[in-house]
Amino acid sequence: MPAPEIRTQIGATATTVIDVASVMEEANRITFVVELGDLYINFNGAATSDGSSMLVPAGTGYTEEEVRVTGLISVMRVGATNGRIRGCVWGR
């Protein structure tokens, strides 16, 4: 079951793009593309620049299957450009 599409502006502080628990029990597959601005992305927590979040450069993406995300998926921009991310999560 895919989650609903969510759009938000991504700024200099961590922004929750989806709270998985509010739409499904757990996410098992995640795929996204960072369209604008490099972004830090964190699963099950707040995105930070301290090395605990994944850095995804603009124009690239990420896909993962057989994962278990039950909390927040959050993002934070790296530089001065507000970011844009588009993707989908599947789960049960």
C-alpha positions in Angstrom: 0.0 0.0 0.0 1.6 3.3 -1.0 1.3 6.3 1.3 -0.3 9.5 0.1 1.9 12.0 -1.7 3.2 14.7 0.6 4.7 18.0 -0.4 6.6 20.4 1.9 9.3 23.1 1.6 12.6 21.9 3.1 14.6 24.4 5.1 17.5 24.7 7.3 16.0 22.8 10.2 14.7 19.2 10.2 11.3 18.9 8.5 9.1 15.8 8.9 7.9 14.7 5.4 5.9 11.8 6.7 5.1 10.1 10.0 4.9 6.5 8.9 3.0 5.4 11.9 0.2 7.8 11.1 -0.5 6.2 7.7 0.6 2.5 8.1 2.1 0.1 10.5 5.5 0.1 8.9 7.2 1.1 5.7 9.0 -1.8 3.9 10.1 -0.1 0.7 11.2 3.5 0.2 12.2 5.3 -3.1 12.8 9.0 -3.7 14.6 11.5 -5.9 16.1 14.8 -4.5 15.1 17.3 -7.2 16.5 20.5 -5.8 19.3 21.2 -3.2 21.4 18.6 -1.4 19.5 17.1 1.5 20.2 15.2 4.8 17.6 12.4 5.3 16.9 10.4 8.4 14.6 7.5 8.9 13.0 7.1 12.4 14.3 10.4 13.6 15.2 14.1 13.0 17.6 14.9 10.1 20.9 16.5 11.3 24.2 17.5 9.9 26.2 15.6 12.5 26.9 12.6 10.4 23.9 10.5 11.6 21.8 11.4 8.6 22.2 10.3 5.0 23.5 12.9 2.6 21.7 12.7 -0.8 22.9 15.2 -3.5 20.4 17.0 -5.8 19.7 15.0 -9.0 20.2 11.7 -7.3 17.9 9.3 -5.5 17.6 6.4 -3.1 15.7 3.1 -3.2 15.7 0.5 -0.4 13.6 -2.6 -0.1 13.2 -4.9 2.9 13.5 -2.1 5.4 11.5 -1.4 8.5 10.7 2.2 9.2 8.0 2.9 11.8 8.6 6.5 12.7 9.4 9.8 11.1 11.1 10.3 7.8 12.7 13.8 8.0 14.9 16.0 5.8 17.0 19.1 6.1 18.8 21.1 3.5 22.6 21.1 3.3 23.3 24.6 1.9 21.3 27.8 1.3 19.0 26.3 -1.4 15.6 25.1 -0.1 15.3 21.4 -1.1 12.7 19.4 -3.0 12.2 15.7 -2.7 9.7 13.4 -4.4 9.1 9.8 -3.6 6.9 7.1 -2.2 6.9 4.6 0.6 5.2 1.2 0.6 4.3 -0.9 3.6 1.5 -2.5 5.6 
